[in-house]
Amino acid sequence: MTCIHSNKSHEDSCHVLDLNEPIIDHAEGQLFLNEAFKILMEEVLCKGTDAKQKVCRYEEPEVLAKILDLELREAGEPHEKLLQRVRDVATYSVKTCHPRFFNQQFSGVDYHSLAGRFLSESLNTNLFTYEVAPVFVLMENEVLRALRFLVGWTEGDGLFCPGGSTSNMFAMNLARYQLYPDVKTKGLWSLPQLVLFTSPESHYSVKKGAAFLGIGTDNVILVDVDDGGHMIPEDLEEKIKSAIAQGAVPFLVSCTSGTTVQGAFDPLDRIADVCEKHNLWMHVDAAWGGSVLFSKQHRHLMKGVERANSVAWNPHKMLTAGLQCSVLLLQDTTNLLKKCHSAHASYLFQQDKFYDVDLDIGDKSLQCSRKVDCLKLWLMWKAVGSSGLAERVNKAFSNVRYLTEKMKKTEGFKILNEPEFVNLCFWYIPPSLRGKELNEDYQDRLAKVAPVIKERMMRQGSMMVGYQPLGNKVNFFRVTVFSPLVSTKDLDFFLDEIERLGRDL
């Protein structure tokens, strides 16, 4: 990055407010930005993607707060000190782009997407009207069209949202509004007892959304799942009938394509049959699994998705588009999004503008300020094409198969279920517990293994992977393998490191 222009030299910087001069020194600011970018490249994008470097540099909170010197003061600091602040933030932050960061459903880095993120941050516009964001209004519409086409819809609507949780909440709000449009003006007093259905392995945002919208978490009815975590359509049918018999009004079924823990895909076609029979809105939370739609080999996992009313999908997960990049896709062509969410703010959405006011898309959202999240996906998609994105999906499946087969051959590892997606759930059983499965304290002791190994790996910074209990199953690890930076060497290291960290327990 080079300096573009300057209104005054560093030596002539004003110490007294002069209304004839800008308060920001362009030359000094751009010099700082140049140096900060060098640190970013070195600490995050070079060291942060190097398998020889640490994934994290853990410090206790009180120590870290002292290192960072977080207190905000009256006077500003010189650039040299600020650059050290930048370096400290980079040094002590978790490197989610590291090939051995397996902790969450976001990892790796795509450099085209990252360029898009830099560009959108620099342009700093708000995606609500064509007059202030002409490029991005058109771009968002095209990206949404292309994603809907992958779902199987030639028409429809949609919106980029601030995360999959918001997409799920929007879907609930739309389903309720379609059934009872008076709720927008008259509120909850106008409603009967509404109930929705989801599986116990669905994302927690379903319950949060029910609480936020005034539906109530008690009115989220959990449908039984099989051992693999898939919703059972027959139980859904029974629970709908039971709710109706008790005087409640079912209005939505929230399915999951790629559950958070096990990576299960609900049987969408069979669930769609039930929804159509009872005239219920069918929402598919495909925040995690939606990207399989790029792959001819794996899109069968979402067979029946085209029958849904709405789909949530997070390209910032499997496609590594970068946080945040989340969409809500709708089959609706009646402008339901705008009817449900609009407030007709006359200072923004004037109806006598000189261009097509349908391009002012901001009234579809509950937000006023809305970041540009389409550019990062658009630029990445332009760079590698649909075939390149399909290749990433296919590679992720190949990597998890490699790790699964190697784990099966390694003593001390027990797989929860054969992975359906790129989530591999397993226990590590240290030598002291092997052959003692019938002991009364076995489960209690096994539950303590994963937390200790996790603490050790973070304190050493060697890698990161998550763990959790599930139902009556004690703590087990869940590794998600999808970063395009991951190699089989990293997967071999993963197994060896778990064993090294846990063999003495």
Secondary structure, DSSP 4 states (H G I P E B T S, - for coil): ------SS-STT--SS--TTS-SS-HHHHHHHHHHHHHHIIIIIIIGGG-TTS-S-----HHHHHHHHT----SS---HHHHHHHHHHHHHHS--TTSTTEESSS--S--HHHHHHHHHHHHH---TT-TTT-HHHHHHHHHHHHHHHHHHT-SS-EEEEESSHHHHHHHHHHHHHHHH-TTHHHHGGGG---EEEEE-TTS-THHHHHHHHTTS-GGGEEEPPB-TTS-B-HHHHHHHHHHHHHTT-EEEEEEEEBS-TTT--B--HHHHHHHHHHHT-EEEEEETTTGGGGG-TTTGGGGTTGGG-SEEEE-TTSTT---S--EEEEE---S-HHHHHH----TTT--TT-SS-GGG-GGGGSS-SS----HHHHHHHHHHHHHHHHHHHHHHHHHHHHHHHHHHHTSTTEEESS--SSSEEEEEE--GGGTT-TTSTTHHHHHHTHHHHHHHHHHHHTS-EEEEEEETTEEEEEEEE---TT--HHHHHHHHHHHHHHHTT-
